[in-house]
Every structure is written in structure tokens, then in C-alpha cells.
Amino acid sequence: MDERPAQPSERDARASGAAGTSAPADVLSDVLRSVHLTGAVYFDFELSSPWVAEAPASRDIADAVMPGAQRVIEYHLIARGSCWGHVIGGPPIRLNEGDLIVFPQGDPHVLSSAPDMRASPDLSLFARPATPLPLVYERGGGGPDRARVVCCFLGCDERPFNPLLSALPRTIHLPGAASGAATGWLAMLLKIAVQESGSARPGRDNILSRMSELMFVEAIRRHIETLPPSRTGWLAGLRDPVIGQALAALHREPAGAWTVEALARTVGVSRSLFADRFAGMVGHPPMQYLARWRMQLAARRLLAGDPVASAATAVGYESEAAFSRAFKKLLGEAPAAWRRANAGLSSTSARQASEPAGV
């Protein structure tokens, strides 16, 4: 039996026709919604020189800081003073007040009052407390150089398909002193987060959780803006005039009966040029990218309790059998078996979304 999605309907034909028939999809927002981004402001450190804090790989603390998250991302805000930060094995980066440093790939890393300092990670710090977050600590040797560092964690799905994760570098450093409206927006978010971290106002935990997510999204937007024109990858593809338009079309109508030819017509280039450019930029051929994204959407529906047939129809498959074969080919097991194996992640994500950070 053919494993192709449903054949074109009248709606699909309109969706895959000429560009500009509807508003462009916000692809980054679409991905962030689908991968259950959940944030928390976890630590608020008052530090005096000399000091050093070393964090383990995020996979080693994921169950403690973000139960149920498949991937944990850590980032730090320099609320006052200055320090140094880097992934283990990488060059030290000078961090000043207002700077933000993100470690998207979960690498072990160090923050310190001076470069080239090391310390053994204290795993006991990361136990999820019964008291509200953030955890406030004073550390260091009592010297004259003081700093305040706010540490945030983000949990998200990495399976079945999260195109954002593989597109991010090991380190993102955003200087607070840079000029521009985007920097002002990030600085405002940082200021609010720092103020809320030190307050006892009702709703603080929920605000801090949302702020950590907003700051991460703004950091990604700033990172995209700084990518050189020659850069390839999914993030670079978002701003490419051809590939960005194609990604928007796919995310706007993921159940549409897309073909490489239809996408090429949508973006106004030849089929061969489009196919080569998409694969070279995004890292997957267009139809493979679409198949993976459809499985991400279907998996989310399955975890929400949708029947397999309903999930299949929602992502453009004409039959449950064809969908099940495609799902098993990409994920290694049938939809029902995958749902049973991942049901715990669904309930944990739902619980985290309904609870304030620190509960």
C-alpha cells in the first residue's frame, strides 16, 4: 500500500499554489509551540571574588531541574558586575553587566571571577526544591569584585523532530552593550526578571517562568540577526528569501499535498534549484523535512489523547495504515506503542505547564 499522504484537495491546491495567498507562518513560533518549551529561573547568585561555578552536562541534571524534559538548555544573565564564562574546552568569554550567555547543546561549562578557573560540579545544588524558585545563594571569597548572576533553565522536546536544537551553536553570547532596539527589548526583559527574582509578590514564580522563556526566544531572534550571509542551517533558512518562504508554506499548511514542484512554484524558482538550495540550507530534502515535521505534530496529538486515525488525518495522511508505516519508519515503533512508551512525558509536561516554577 502506498505510504504517500492524501492526494490534493481543492484547499490543498490553493495552499500549494502561488505565494502570498495568506499571511506568512511564523515558523520559529510554530516550532517553539510544538516542542513544549518550559522555563524556570533557577538560581540567583550574589558573588564576591574569587569565585567559580562549574555546571555539569545538562543531561546529568535534567531529571532534577526539569522533570520530563527531553532536552535542558541553560543560560545565564549577568545582572551586575562582570565575570568569565565558557564551555569546557572552549576559550573564556568576558561577560559584562547586561550580557546573556546561552549553552544550547547542554555542554558542561564554567562561570568564574577570572579566566581559567575550574571546580568540581556540586550536583546537590540542582535538586528541585519544595520552596519556590529561584534559589538564592551568596558565594565567593569576600573580595572586592562583586557580581550578580541569574541562572535559567529551559526544557523542551527533542523527539521526534526539533529542527531548532540542531541549528543552535554550543554557545551564544549576546552583549548587553550592543546597540539597537532588539538589545533594548532584551535588556528590559532582563531587568524585569532580576526585579521579580528579588521580590516576594504574588505570581512571581509564574512571571519568572514566562520571562525565562521570553528571554530565550529573544536571544534566538538576536542570534538569527547576527548570522553572516554565508551561514547555512535551519535558522539561516528562516531569513533566506527562498527557503524562508518555503518553510513558512510548509508550516502554514503541513497537511497540504505538497510536492517539490509545488513548493518550487510557491517560491518562484526552478525545481532543481529549489531542491538543492533547501537541502543545502536546512540539512534535509524538502519532503523529508515535511515528513519529520508531520511526525512531530502527530506525536503531540497522540500524547494529547487523539486516536491514531485522527492524528493521521490531521497531518495529511489518507489512511491510518500509511501513517503508521511512515511513523514507524521515522521513529522505530508504531504510533500506539510510541504513545504508551512516552505517556509519562505527556503527563509531566502537562503538570509543569499548570504549576508555578518551584512546586
Secondary structure per residue as TSV (DSSP state, phi and psi in degrees):
chain	resnum	aa	ss	phi	psi
A	1	M	-	360.0	140.9
A	2	D	-	-67.1	138.3
A	3	E	-	-98.2	11.7
A	4	R	-	-74.5	150.4
A	5	P	-	-64.7	177.8
A	6	A	-	-56.4	151.2
A	7	Q	-	-74.0	161.6
A	8	P	-	-59.4	135.2
A	9	S	-	-101.5	177.2
A	10	E	H	-61.8	-40.4
A	11	R	H	-64.2	-42.8
A	12	D	H	-62.9	-39.3
A	13	A	H	-62.9	-40.5
A	14	R	H	-65.8	-40.5
A	15	A	H	-65.7	-34.5
A	16	S	T	-98.2	14.9
A	17	G	S	-89.0	-136.5
A	18	A	S	-66.9	147.9
A	19	A	T	-68.7	155.4
A	20	G	T	89.1	7.7
A	21	T	S	-77.8	-15.8
A	22	S	S	-150.3	172.0
A	23	A	-	-63.5	142.7
A	24	P	-	-62.3	141.8
A	25	A	-	-74.8	144.3
A	26	D	-	-88.2	94.3
A	27	V	H	-65.0	-42.6
A	28	L	H	-61.2	-45.4
A	29	S	H	-62.7	-38.3
A	30	D	H	-60.8	-44.8
A	31	V	H	-67.2	-44.1
A	32	L	H	-62.4	-36.6
A	33	R	H	-64.9	-38.6
A	34	S	H	-76.3	-24.0
A	35	V	T	-101.5	16.0
A	36	H	T	55.1	55.1
A	37	L	-	-66.2	124.4
A	38	T	E	-134.1	129.7
A	39	G	E	-121.0	161.8
A	40	A	E	-155.5	136.6
A	41	V	E	-85.5	113.9
A	42	Y	E	-100.8	-43.9
A	43	F	E	-126.0	147.8
A	44	D	E	-133.2	104.1
A	45	F	E	-102.9	130.4
A	46	E	E	-101.4	121.4
A	47	L	E	-127.5	143.0
A	48	S	E	-131.0	142.5
A	49	S	S	-66.6	149.4
A	50	P	S	-82.3	148.1
A	51	W	-	-148.6	155.0
A	52	V	E	-152.6	137.4
A	53	A	E	-132.5	123.3
A	54	E	E	-113.7	127.6
A	55	A	E	-102.5	138.1
A	56	P	-	-75.1	175.4
A	57	A	-	-56.8	140.9
A	58	S	G	-61.5	-29.0
A	59	R	G	-63.1	-24.0
A	60	D	G	-78.5	-17.3
A	61	I	T	-122.5	3.3
A	62	A	H	-57.8	-45.7
A	63	D	H	-64.7	-26.8
A	64	A	H	-81.4	-47.7
A	65	V	H	-86.7	-30.7
A	66	M	S	-139.8	73.6
A	67	P	T	-55.3	131.1
A	68	G	T	90.5	-12.6
A	69	A	-	-76.8	136.4
A	70	Q	S	-77.5	-30.2
A	71	R	E	-137.0	139.2
A	72	V	E	-119.8	130.8
A	73	I	E	-115.0	136.5
A	74	E	E	-117.4	139.6
A	75	Y	E	-144.2	161.0
A	76	H	E	-132.2	139.0
A	77	L	E	-108.8	130.2
A	78	I	E	-91.9	96.5
A	79	A	E	-78.4	-27.0
A	80	R	E	-157.9	146.1
A	81	G	S	78.0	-152.3
A	82	S	E	-150.7	164.7
A	83	C	E	-164.8	-169.2
A	84	W	E	-125.9	147.2
A	85	G	E	-148.5	149.7
A	86	H	E	-172.3	157.5
A	87	V	E	-73.0	153.5
A	88	I	T	-61.2	126.4
A	89	G	T	93.4	-10.4
A	90	G	S	-98.7	168.8
A	91	P	-	-73.3	143.1
A	92	P	-	-63.4	141.7
A	93	I	E	-116.5	127.6
A	94	R	E	-73.0	126.3
A	95	L	E	-117.1	126.3
A	96	N	E	-112.8	170.1
A	97	E	T	-54.5	130.5
A	98	G	T	92.1	-7.8
A	99	D	-	-77.4	157.5
A	100	L	E	-131.6	135.1
A	101	I	E	-127.6	130.0
A	102	V	E	-118.9	141.2
A	103	F	E	-119.1	79.9
A	104	P	T	-64.5	-28.9
A	105	Q	T	-91.5	7.5
A	106	G	-	73.0	24.8
A	107	D	-	-69.4	147.1
A	108	P	-	-61.9	143.9
A	109	H	E	-152.0	170.2
A	110	V	E	-131.4	138.7
A	111	L	E	-119.6	139.9
A	112	S	E	-158.1	163.8
A	113	S	S	-77.1	-18.2
A	114	A	S	-143.1	155.7
A	115	P	T	-67.3	156.3
A	116	D	T	67.4	24.8
A	117	M	-	-94.1	147.5
A	118	R	-	-137.6	156.6
A	119	A	-	-158.0	154.0
A	120	S	-	-72.7	134.1
A	121	P	-	-61.8	138.6
A	122	D	-	-98.6	95.5
A	123	L	G	-66.4	-23.3
A	124	S	G	-65.2	-22.6
A	125	L	G	-64.8	-24.7
A	126	F	G	-93.2	1.2
A	127	A	S	-62.4	130.3
A	128	R	-	-68.5	121.4
A	129	P	-	-83.9	165.2
A	130	A	S	-81.7	-21.9
A	131	T	S	-84.4	158.0
A	132	P	-	-62.5	148.6
A	133	L	S	-81.1	158.6
A	134	P	-	-83.8	161.7
A	135	L	E	-82.9	127.2
A	136	V	E	-105.1	127.5
A	137	Y	E	-133.8	149.7
A	138	E	E	-113.5	125.7
A	139	R	E	-136.7	161.5
A	140	G	E	119.4	-178.1
A	141	G	-	-94.4	4.8
A	142	G	-	81.4	13.7
A	143	G	-	-74.7	178.2
A	144	P	S	-75.2	-24.8
A	145	D	-	-84.4	114.7
A	146	R	E	-116.3	152.7
A	147	A	E	-149.3	155.6
A	148	R	E	-124.8	124.4
A	149	V	E	-125.4	127.3
A	150	V	E	-105.9	126.0
A	151	C	E	-110.4	130.1
A	152	C	E	-121.3	148.5
A	153	F	E	-123.2	145.5
A	154	L	E	-129.1	133.4
A	155	G	E	-107.8	146.5
A	156	C	E	-157.8	165.8
A	157	D	-	-78.7	144.3
A	158	E	-	-117.6	-7.8
A	159	R	T	-126.9	147.8
A	160	P	T	-72.5	-30.3
A	161	F	T	-154.1	117.7
A	162	N	-	-129.1	93.3
A	163	P	H	-65.5	-21.3
A	164	L	H	-68.1	-42.4
A	165	L	H	-59.4	-48.7
A	166	S	H	-69.5	-17.5
A	167	A	H	-85.7	-12.1
A	168	L	S	-88.1	145.9
A	169	P	-	-77.7	178.7
A	170	R	S	-70.4	-31.8
A	171	T	-	-140.2	136.6
A	172	I	E	-122.4	121.9
A	173	H	E	-116.0	119.9
A	174	L	E	-114.6	107.0
A	175	P	-	-68.7	133.6
A	176	G	T	-72.1	-19.6
A	177	A	T	-82.7	-6.5
A	178	A	-	-64.0	153.1
A	179	S	-	-92.3	162.9
A	180	G	S	121.2	159.6
A	181	A	H	-64.0	-36.0
A	182	A	H	-63.3	-39.8
A	183	T	H	-63.3	-39.8
A	184	G	H	-62.6	-39.3
A	185	W	H	-65.3	-44.4
A	186	L	H	-65.3	-40.2
A	187	A	H	-62.8	-37.7
A	188	M	H	-65.4	-42.8
A	189	L	H	-61.9	-42.8
A	190	L	H	-61.6	-43.8
A	191	K	H	-62.4	-42.8
A	192	I	H	-64.4	-43.2
A	193	A	H	-61.5	-42.8
A	194	V	H	-65.4	-42.1
A	195	Q	H	-63.5	-44.5
A	196	E	H	-67.7	-34.5
A	197	S	H	-59.9	-34.0
A	198	G	T	-96.4	8.9
A	199	S	-	-104.8	170.4
A	200	A	-	-123.9	27.2
A	201	R	-	-74.1	147.9
A	202	P	T	-58.3	140.3
A	203	G	T	84.9	2.9
A	204	R	H	-57.6	-45.2
A	205	D	H	-61.9	-42.5
A	206	N	H	-66.6	-40.5
A	207	I	H	-63.7	-43.1
A	208	L	H	-63.8	-38.9
A	209	S	H	-61.6	-46.4
A	210	R	H	-68.4	-36.4
A	211	M	H	-64.4	-39.6
A	212	S	H	-63.1	-36.6
A	213	E	H	-68.3	-43.9
A	214	L	H	-62.2	-42.0
A	215	M	H	-65.2	-36.6
A	216	F	H	-65.4	-45.1
A	217	V	H	-61.8	-42.0
A	218	E	H	-65.3	-35.6
A	219	A	H	-63.4	-40.3
A	220	I	H	-64.7	-42.6
A	221	R	H	-61.0	-43.7
A	222	R	H	-62.9	-39.9
A	223	H	H	-62.7	-42.6
A	224	I	H	-59.4	-41.5
A	225	E	H	-65.4	-25.0
A	226	T	H	-93.4	-4.0
A	227	L	S	-65.9	134.9
A	228	P	-	-67.9	154.6
A	229	P	T	-57.2	-27.9
A	230	S	T	-82.1	-7.2
A	231	R	-	-70.5	139.8
A	232	T	-	-110.4	175.2
A	233	G	S	120.9	168.2
A	234	W	H	-61.5	-42.7
A	235	L	H	-64.5	-43.0
A	236	A	H	-63.3	-34.0
A	237	G	H	-62.8	-30.2
A	238	L	H	-61.2	-33.3
A	239	R	H	-99.1	-4.5
A	240	D	S	-70.3	132.7
A	241	P	T	-61.9	-29.0
A	242	V	T	-90.8	-54.6
A	243	I	H	-69.7	-36.9
A	244	G	H	-60.9	-39.9
A	245	Q	H	-66.9	-38.4
A	246	A	H	-67.9	-44.1
A	247	L	H	-61.5	-41.0
A	248	A	H	-60.9	-41.0
A	249	A	H	-63.9	-44.6
A	250	L	H	-64.3	-40.8
A	251	H	H	-76.4	-26.4
A	252	R	H	-71.4	-37.9
A	253	E	-	-133.7	68.9
A	254	P	T	-65.5	-22.2
A	255	A	T	-89.9	-1.2
A	256	G	S	-65.8	155.9
A	257	A	-	-83.1	67.1
A	258	W	-	-74.8	147.2
A	259	T	-	-132.4	166.3
A	260	V	H	-60.8	-39.0
A	261	E	H	-62.6	-43.5
A	262	A	H	-65.1	-40.0
A	263	L	H	-65.9	-40.9
A	264	A	H	-62.2	-40.2
A	265	R	H	-64.0	-39.7
A	266	T	H	-60.1	-39.5
A	267	V	H	-96.4	-3.6
A	268	G	T	76.9	33.6
A	269	V	S	-132.2	171.4
A	270	S	-	-69.8	158.0
A	271	R	H	-60.5	-46.9
A	272	S	H	-66.3	-42.8
A	273	L	H	-61.6	-45.1
A	274	F	H	-63.3	-47.5
A	275	A	H	-60.6	-44.4
A	276	D	H	-66.2	-43.0
A	277	R	H	-67.8	-40.9
A	278	F	H	-63.8	-49.5
A	279	A	H	-63.2	-41.3
A	280	G	H	-67.1	-33.6
A	281	M	H	-83.8	-48.3
A	282	V	H	-89.1	-27.2
A	283	G	S	96.4	-3.9
A	284	H	S	-136.2	145.3
A	285	P	-	-60.6	155.3
A	286	P	H	-54.3	-46.9
A	287	M	H	-71.3	-29.0
A	288	Q	H	-70.7	-40.4
A	289	Y	H	-59.8	-46.6
A	290	L	H	-61.7	-42.5
A	291	A	H	-61.4	-42.8
A	292	R	H	-66.4	-41.2
A	293	W	H	-66.8	-38.3
A	294	R	H	-60.6	-39.6
A	295	M	H	-68.0	-33.2
A	296	Q	H	-62.7	-46.3
A	297	L	H	-65.2	-41.7
A	298	A	H	-65.6	-41.1
A	299	A	H	-61.1	-39.6
A	300	R	H	-64.2	-39.6
A	301	R	H	-65.1	-40.3
A	302	L	H	-61.9	-43.3
A	303	L	H	-67.8	-25.0
A	304	A	T	-80.1	-6.2
A	305	G	T	105.2	3.2
A	306	D	-	-65.5	142.5
A	307	P	-	-61.3	155.1
A	308	V	H	-58.3	-41.9
A	309	A	H	-62.6	-39.0
A	310	S	H	-67.3	-42.1
A	311	A	H	-63.1	-39.5
A	312	A	H	-61.0	-47.7
A	313	T	H	-63.6	-39.0
A	314	A	H	-64.0	-28.6
A	315	V	T	-104.6	12.5
A	316	G	T	101.0	12.9
A	317	Y	-	-95.5	137.9
A	318	E	S	-77.0	-29.0
A	319	S	-	-135.7	151.3
A	320	E	H	-64.4	-36.4
A	321	A	H	-64.9	-43.6
A	322	A	H	-64.0	-41.8
A	323	F	H	-62.5	-44.7
A	324	S	H	-61.8	-39.3
A	325	R	H	-65.8	-42.6
A	326	A	H	-65.8	-40.5
A	327	F	H	-62.6	-46.4
A	328	K	H	-66.5	-35.2
A	329	K	H	-62.7	-39.1
A	330	L	H	-86.9	-33.8
A	331	L	H	-109.5	-9.4
A	332	G	S	87.9	-3.6
A	333	E	S	-153.1	161.4
A	334	A	-	-67.5	155.8
A	335	P	H	-54.5	-45.8
A	336	A	H	-64.1	-40.9
A	337	A	H	-67.0	-39.5
A	338	W	H	-63.4	-41.1
A	339	R	H	-63.1	-43.1
A	340	R	H	-62.0	-40.4
A	341	A	H	-71.1	-24.9
A	342	N	H	-112.5	11.3
A	343	A	H	-60.4	-35.1
A	344	G	H	-62.5	-36.5
A	345	L	H	-65.3	-36.7
A	346	S	H	-65.6	-45.5
A	347	S	H	-67.6	-36.3
A	348	T	H	-66.2	-43.6
A	349	S	H	-62.0	-41.5
A	350	A	H	-65.3	-39.9
A	351	R	H	-66.1	-42.8
A	352	Q	H	-63.6	-37.2
A	353	A	H	-67.3	-26.1
A	354	S	H	-96.9	-5.8
A	355	E	S	-112.3	146.5
A	356	P	-	-69.2	153.9
A	357	A	T	-58.3	140.3
A	358	G	T	95.5	-5.1
A	359	V	-	-87.9	360.0
